[in-house]
Amino acid sequence: MLGLGEAGSLIAGDLAEAGATVRGWDPARPEGPPGVAVAADDEEAVRGAGAVLSINSAAVALDAARSVAGALAPGTLFADLNTAAPGLKRAIAEVVAAGGADFADVALLRPVPGRGVRTPSLVSGPGAERFAALLRGYGMPVTSVGPEPGAASARKLARSVFTKGQAAAIAEALEAAERLGVRDWLAQDIVQTLTDADEAFFRRALEGSVRHAARRADEMAAAVAMVEELGLEPRISSAARAWLEALAAERAGR
């Protein structure tokens, strides 16, 4: 296990508890979870391993792979579990493949705390099926999405546009509601809206925005003005208005 932060430690600990022999290394953490042997360095951690799981951060993922590439035995499974752009996953795949290792691009779809090794994931790349077979044996719900490195991460990042965008919209709305003195009301309304959401809600959000783009753009222009009057920066409101205005212009040009 390359990386013994929160996610890495939880997954490594679960694997060890389930009977796997696990070695870990993290330059910032001299101790690992129970059952996980901490190596002296990253090369020692991967040497002789049947599978290497890299879970640190996208910023160091490529350097982590380069650092251990020479110590990977041919046929080793190298799985990168970091949230990174597809292009970076492909670059990591090239680094580990040069020494004969099998690369797996893994996208964790839910927060690891509370789930550990049972975190649902997608996997792609030449080593996808090997990773899926191995980790399913330890309880991870894994879905293989093909042999291309980056395919799993691309799906996760497309989902992130929604999940993180939704969080940003909620935060901006609640910040405005706080200044209006109605934060609790809006928070309850948002929770109820999300609780009641179904496929019909999903379709209305998309189809209704196209059909009523001009009217909704005007509504968001008013929302932008209000947010600005409250002394806030309407980042999400302005983006929504711009999107609706583009839809309205496209619809008018048909």
FIVEX-535594 format. One record per residue (C-alpha): residue number from 0; residue in one letter; x, y, z. Coordinates in Angstrom, 1 decimal. Layout:
+-------+------+--------+--------+--------+
: marza : base :     xx :     yy :     zz :
+-------+------+--------+--------+--------+
:   NUM :    A :      X :      Y :      Z :
...
+-------+------+--------+--------+--------+
This chain:
+-------+------+--------+--------+--------+
: marza : base :     xx :     yy :     zz :
+-------+------+--------+--------+--------+
:     0 :    M :    0.0 :    0.0 :    0.0 :
:     1 :    L :    1.6 :    3.3 :   -1.1 :
:     2 :    G :   -0.1 :    5.9 :    1.1 :
:     3 :    L :   -1.3 :    5.4 :    4.6 :
:     4 :    G :   -3.5 :    8.4 :    5.0 :
:     5 :    E :   -7.1 :    8.0 :    6.0 :
:     6 :    A :   -8.3 :    6.1 :    3.0 :
:     7 :    G :   -5.1 :    4.0 :    2.6 :
:     8 :    S :   -5.0 :    3.1 :    6.2 :
:     9 :    L :   -8.6 :    2.0 :    6.3 :
:    10 :    I :   -8.4 :   -0.2 :    3.2 :
:    11 :    A :   -5.0 :   -1.6 :    4.2 :
:    12 :    G :   -6.3 :   -2.4 :    7.7 :
:    13 :    D :   -9.4 :   -4.2 :    6.3 :
:    14 :    L :   -7.3 :   -6.2 :    3.9 :
:    15 :    A :   -4.9 :   -7.3 :    6.7 :
:    16 :    E :   -7.9 :   -8.2 :    9.0 :
:    17 :    A :   -9.3 :  -10.3 :    6.2 :
:    18 :    G :   -6.1 :  -12.3 :    6.0 :
:    19 :    A :   -4.0 :  -10.5 :    3.4 :
:    20 :    T :   -0.3 :   -9.9 :    4.0 :
:    21 :    V :    0.0 :   -6.1 :    3.7 :
:    22 :    R :    3.1 :   -3.9 :    3.7 :
:    23 :    G :    2.6 :   -0.1 :    3.6 :
:    24 :    W :    4.7 :    3.0 :    3.2 :
:    25 :    D :    4.0 :    6.7 :    3.6 :
:    26 :    P :    6.7 :    9.3 :    4.0 :
:    27 :    A :    4.5 :   11.2 :    6.4 :
:    28 :    R :    3.4 :    8.3 :    8.6 :
:    29 :    P :    5.9 :    6.0 :   10.3 :
:    30 :    E :    3.2 :    3.8 :   11.7 :
:    31 :    G :    0.4 :    1.9 :   10.0 :
:    32 :    P :   -2.9 :    0.4 :   11.1 :
:    33 :    P :   -3.0 :   -2.9 :   13.0 :
:    34 :    G :   -1.7 :   -5.8 :   11.0 :
:    35 :    V :    0.0 :   -3.7 :    8.4 :
:    36 :    A :    3.8 :   -3.9 :    8.3 :
:    37 :    V :    5.4 :   -0.5 :    7.6 :
:    38 :    A :    8.3 :   -0.7 :    5.1 :
:    39 :    A :   11.5 :    1.3 :    5.3 :
:    40 :    D :   10.8 :    2.9 :    2.0 :
:    41 :    D :    8.5 :    2.7 :   -1.0 :
:    42 :    E :   10.7 :    0.2 :   -2.9 :
:    43 :    E :   10.8 :   -2.2 :    0.0 :
:    44 :    A :    7.0 :   -1.9 :    0.3 :
:    45 :    V :    6.4 :   -3.1 :   -3.3 :
:    46 :    R :    9.3 :   -5.5 :   -3.7 :
:    47 :    G :    7.8 :   -9.0 :   -4.1 :
:    48 :    A :    4.2 :   -7.9 :   -3.8 :
:    49 :    G :    1.6 :   -9.5 :   -5.9 :
:    50 :    A :   -0.5 :   -6.3 :   -6.0 :
:    51 :    V :    0.4 :   -2.7 :   -5.3 :
:    52 :    L :   -2.3 :   -0.2 :   -4.4 :
:    53 :    S :   -1.3 :    3.5 :   -4.7 :
:    54 :    I :   -3.7 :    5.8 :   -2.8 :
:    55 :    N :   -2.1 :    9.1 :   -1.9 :
:    56 :    S :   -3.1 :   12.1 :   -4.1 :
:    57 :    A :   -3.2 :   13.0 :   -7.8 :
:    58 :    A :   -0.4 :   15.5 :   -7.2 :
:    59 :    V :    2.1 :   12.8 :   -6.4 :
:    60 :    A :    0.6 :    9.8 :   -8.1 :
:    61 :    L :    2.9 :    9.8 :  -11.1 :
:    62 :    D :    6.0 :   10.4 :   -9.0 :
:    63 :    A :    4.9 :    7.5 :   -6.7 :
:    64 :    A :    4.7 :    5.2 :   -9.7 :
:    65 :    R :    8.0 :    6.3 :  -11.1 :
:    66 :    S :    9.7 :    5.9 :   -7.8 :
:    67 :    V :    8.8 :    2.2 :   -7.5 :
:    68 :    A :    8.6 :    1.2 :  -11.2 :
:    69 :    G :   12.1 :   -0.4 :  -11.1 :
:    70 :    A :   11.2 :   -2.5 :   -8.1 :
:    71 :    L :    8.0 :   -4.0 :   -9.6 :
:    72 :    A :    8.4 :   -7.6 :  -10.7 :
:    73 :    P :    6.9 :   -8.4 :  -14.1 :
:    74 :    G :    3.3 :   -9.4 :  -13.8 :
:    75 :    T :    2.7 :   -7.3 :  -10.6 :
:    76 :    L :   -0.7 :   -5.7 :  -10.4 :
:    77 :    F :   -0.3 :   -1.9 :   -9.9 :
:    78 :    A :   -3.6 :   -0.2 :   -9.1 :
:    79 :    D :   -3.9 :    3.6 :   -8.8 :
:    80 :    L :   -6.8 :    4.5 :   -6.6 :
:    81 :    N :   -6.3 :    8.3 :   -6.7 :
:    82 :    T :   -8.8 :   10.7 :   -8.1 :
:    83 :    A :   -7.0 :   11.9 :  -11.2 :
:    84 :    A :   -7.6 :   13.0 :  -14.7 :
:    85 :    P :   -7.7 :   10.2 :  -17.4 :
:    86 :    G :   -4.5 :   11.6 :  -19.0 :
:    87 :    L :   -2.6 :   11.2 :  -15.7 :
:    88 :    K :   -3.9 :    7.6 :  -15.4 :
:    89 :    R :   -2.6 :    6.9 :  -18.9 :
:    90 :    A :    0.8 :    8.3 :  -18.0 :
:    91 :    I :    1.0 :    6.2 :  -14.9 :
:    92 :    A :    0.0 :    3.1 :  -16.9 :
:    93 :    E :    2.9 :    3.7 :  -19.3 :
:    94 :    V :    5.4 :    4.0 :  -16.4 :
:    95 :    V :    4.4 :    0.7 :  -14.8 :
:    96 :    A :    3.9 :   -1.1 :  -18.0 :
:    97 :    A :    7.5 :   -0.4 :  -19.1 :
:    98 :    G :    8.6 :   -2.9 :  -16.5 :
:    99 :    G :    5.9 :   -5.5 :  -17.3 :
:   100 :    A :    3.4 :   -4.6 :  -14.5 :
:   101 :    D :   -0.4 :   -4.7 :  -15.1 :
:   102 :    F :   -2.0 :   -1.4 :  -14.5 :
:   103 :    A :   -5.5 :   -0.9 :  -13.1 :
:   104 :    D :   -7.2 :    2.5 :  -12.9 :
:   105 :    V :   -9.5 :    2.5 :   -9.9 :
:   106 :    A :  -12.2 :    5.0 :   -9.1 :
:   107 :    L :  -13.6 :    4.9 :   -5.6 :
:   108 :    L :  -17.3 :    6.0 :   -5.8 :
:   109 :    R :  -18.0 :    6.7 :   -2.2 :
:   110 :    P :  -16.2 :    8.1 :    0.8 :
:   111 :    V :  -13.9 :    5.4 :    2.3 :
:   112 :    P :  -14.5 :    6.2 :    6.0 :
:   113 :    G :  -17.2 :    3.9 :    7.3 :
:   114 :    R :  -16.7 :    1.5 :    4.4 :
:   115 :    G :  -13.0 :    0.8 :    4.1 :
:   116 :    V :  -12.3 :   -2.0 :    1.6 :
:   117 :    R :  -16.1 :   -2.3 :    1.0 :
:   118 :    T :  -16.1 :    1.1 :   -0.8 :
:   119 :    P :  -17.8 :    0.6 :   -4.2 :
:   120 :    S :  -15.4 :    1.2 :   -7.1 :
:   121 :    L :  -15.0 :    1.2 :  -10.9 :
:   122 :    V :  -11.9 :   -0.2 :  -12.5 :
:   123 :    S :  -10.4 :   -0.1 :  -16.0 :
:   124 :    G :   -7.1 :   -0.8 :  -17.7 :
:   125 :    P :   -5.1 :   -4.0 :  -18.6 :
:   126 :    G :   -5.2 :   -5.2 :  -15.0 :
:   127 :    A :   -8.9 :   -4.4 :  -14.4 :
:   128 :    E :  -10.1 :   -8.0 :  -14.3 :
:   129 :    R :   -7.3 :   -9.0 :  -12.0 :
:   130 :    F :   -8.1 :   -6.2 :   -9.6 :
:   131 :    A :  -11.8 :   -7.0 :   -9.7 :
:   132 :    A :  -11.2 :  -10.6 :   -8.9 :
:   133 :    L :   -8.7 :   -9.9 :   -6.2 :
:   134 :    L :  -10.6 :   -7.2 :   -4.3 :
:   135 :    R :  -14.0 :   -8.8 :   -4.7 :
:   136 :    G :  -12.5 :  -11.6 :   -2.6 :
:   137 :    Y :  -12.0 :   -9.1 :    0.2 :
:   138 :    G :  -15.5 :   -7.6 :   -0.1 :
:   139 :    M :  -15.0 :   -4.6 :   -2.4 :
:   140 :    P :  -17.9 :   -4.1 :   -4.8 :
:   141 :    V :  -16.0 :   -3.6 :   -8.1 :
:   142 :    T :  -17.4 :   -3.0 :  -11.5 :
:   143 :    S :  -15.0 :   -3.4 :  -14.5 :
:   144 :    V :  -15.6 :   -0.8 :  -17.3 :
:   145 :    G :  -13.0 :   -1.9 :  -19.9 :
:   146 :    P :   -9.4 :   -2.2 :  -20.7 :
:   147 :    E :   -8.6 :    1.5 :  -21.2 :
:   148 :    P :   -6.6 :    3.3 :  -18.5 :
:   149 :    G :   -8.5 :    6.4 :  -17.5 :
:   150 :    A :  -12.0 :    5.1 :  -18.4 :
:   151 :    A :  -12.9 :    4.5 :  -14.7 :
:   152 :    S :  -11.6 :    7.9 :  -13.6 :
:   153 :    A :  -13.4 :    9.6 :  -16.4 :
:   154 :    R :  -16.7 :    8.2 :  -15.2 :
:   155 :    K :  -16.0 :    9.3 :  -11.6 :
:   156 :    L :  -15.0 :   12.8 :  -12.7 :
:   157 :    A :  -18.1 :   13.2 :  -14.8 :
:   158 :    R :  -20.1 :   12.2 :  -11.7 :
:   159 :    S :  -18.0 :   14.7 :   -9.7 :
:   160 :    V :  -19.3 :   17.5 :  -11.9 :
:   161 :    F :  -22.7 :   16.7 :  -10.5 :
:   162 :    T :  -21.8 :   15.9 :   -6.9 :
:   163 :    K :  -19.4 :   18.7 :   -6.2 :
:   164 :    G :  -21.5 :   21.1 :   -8.3 :
:   165 :    Q :  -24.5 :   20.2 :   -6.3 :
:   166 :    A :  -22.6 :   20.8 :   -3.0 :
:   167 :    A :  -21.5 :   24.2 :   -4.2 :
:   168 :    A :  -25.0 :   25.2 :   -5.2 :
:   169 :    I :  -26.4 :   24.1 :   -1.8 :
:   170 :    A :  -23.7 :   26.1 :    0.0 :
:   171 :    E :  -24.3 :   29.2 :   -2.0 :
:   172 :    A :  -28.1 :   29.0 :   -1.5 :
:   173 :    L :  -27.7 :   28.4 :    2.2 :
:   174 :    E :  -25.2 :   31.3 :    2.5 :
:   175 :    A :  -27.8 :   33.6 :    0.9 :
:   176 :    A :  -30.6 :   32.2 :    3.1 :
:   177 :    E :  -28.5 :   32.8 :    6.2 :
:   178 :    R :  -28.3 :   36.5 :    5.4 :
:   179 :    L :  -32.0 :   36.5 :    4.7 :
:   180 :    G :  -32.7 :   34.9 :    8.0 :
:   181 :    V :  -34.3 :   31.8 :    6.5 :
:   182 :    R :  -31.4 :   29.3 :    6.6 :
:   183 :    D :  -33.3 :   26.6 :    8.5 :
:   184 :    W :  -36.3 :   26.8 :    6.3 :
:   185 :    L :  -34.2 :   26.4 :    3.1 :
:   186 :    A :  -32.1 :   23.6 :    4.5 :
:   187 :    Q :  -35.3 :   21.6 :    5.3 :
:   188 :    D :  -36.7 :   22.4 :    1.9 :
:   189 :    I :  -33.5 :   21.2 :    0.2 :
:   190 :    V :  -33.4 :   18.0 :    2.2 :
:   191 :    Q :  -37.1 :   17.3 :    1.3 :
:   192 :    T :  -36.5 :   18.0 :   -2.3 :
:   193 :    L :  -33.6 :   15.6 :   -2.4 :
:   194 :    T :  -35.5 :   13.0 :   -0.5 :
:   195 :    D :  -38.4 :   13.2 :   -2.9 :
:   196 :    A :  -36.2 :   13.2 :   -6.0 :
:   197 :    D :  -37.0 :   10.4 :   -8.5 :
:   198 :    E :  -36.6 :    9.8 :  -12.3 :
:   199 :    A :  -39.4 :   12.2 :  -13.0 :
:   200 :    F :  -37.6 :   14.9 :  -11.1 :
:   201 :    F :  -34.4 :   14.2 :  -13.0 :
:   202 :    R :  -36.2 :   14.5 :  -16.4 :
:   203 :    R :  -38.0 :   17.7 :  -15.4 :
:   204 :    A :  -34.7 :   19.3 :  -14.4 :
:   205 :    L :  -33.2 :   18.6 :  -17.8 :
:   206 :    E :  -36.2 :   18.8 :  -20.1 :
:   207 :    G :  -37.8 :   21.7 :  -18.3 :
:   208 :    S :  -34.6 :   23.7 :  -18.4 :
:   209 :    V :  -34.5 :   23.4 :  -22.2 :
:   210 :    R :  -38.2 :   24.1 :  -22.7 :
:   211 :    H :  -38.3 :   27.1 :  -20.3 :
:   212 :    A :  -34.7 :   28.3 :  -20.7 :
:   213 :    A :  -35.6 :   32.0 :  -21.3 :
:   214 :    R :  -37.9 :   32.2 :  -18.3 :
:   215 :    R :  -35.5 :   30.4 :  -16.0 :
:   216 :    A :  -32.6 :   32.5 :  -17.2 :
:   217 :    D :  -34.6 :   35.6 :  -16.1 :
:   218 :    E :  -35.2 :   34.0 :  -12.8 :
:   219 :    M :  -31.6 :   33.3 :  -12.3 :
:   220 :    A :  -30.7 :   36.8 :  -13.3 :
:   221 :    A :  -32.9 :   38.0 :  -10.4 :
:   222 :    A :  -31.3 :   35.5 :   -8.1 :
:   223 :    V :  -27.8 :   36.8 :   -9.1 :
:   224 :    A :  -29.0 :   40.3 :   -8.3 :
:   225 :    M :  -30.3 :   39.3 :   -4.9 :
:   226 :    V :  -27.1 :   37.4 :   -4.0 :
:   227 :    E :  -25.0 :   40.4 :   -4.9 :
:   228 :    E :  -27.3 :   42.7 :   -2.9 :
:   229 :    L :  -26.6 :   40.4 :    0.1 :
:   230 :    G :  -22.9 :   41.1 :   -0.4 :
:   231 :    L :  -22.1 :   37.6 :   -1.7 :
:   232 :    E :  -20.3 :   36.5 :   -4.9 :
:   233 :    P :  -22.9 :   34.6 :   -7.0 :
:   234 :    R :  -20.5 :   32.0 :   -8.5 :
:   235 :    I :  -23.0 :   29.2 :   -8.9 :
:   236 :    S :  -25.9 :   31.5 :   -9.6 :
:   237 :    S :  -24.0 :   33.3 :  -12.4 :
:   238 :    A :  -23.0 :   29.9 :  -13.9 :
:   239 :    A :  -26.6 :   28.7 :  -13.9 :
:   240 :    R :  -27.8 :   31.9 :  -15.5 :
:   241 :    A :  -25.1 :   31.7 :  -18.2 :
:   242 :    W :  -26.0 :   28.0 :  -19.0 :
:   243 :    L :  -29.7 :   28.9 :  -19.2 :
:   244 :    E :  -29.0 :   31.9 :  -21.4 :
:   245 :    A :  -27.0 :   29.7 :  -23.8 :
:   246 :    L :  -29.9 :   27.2 :  -23.9 :
:   247 :    A :  -32.3 :   30.0 :  -24.6 :
:   248 :    A :  -30.2 :   31.3 :  -27.4 :
:   249 :    E :  -29.8 :   27.9 :  -28.9 :
:   250 :    R :  -33.5 :   27.3 :  -28.8 :
:   251 :    A :  -34.3 :   30.6 :  -30.4 :
:   252 :    G :  -31.9 :   29.9 :  -33.2 :
:   253 :    R :  -33.6 :   26.7 :  -34.2 :
+-------+------+--------+--------+--------+
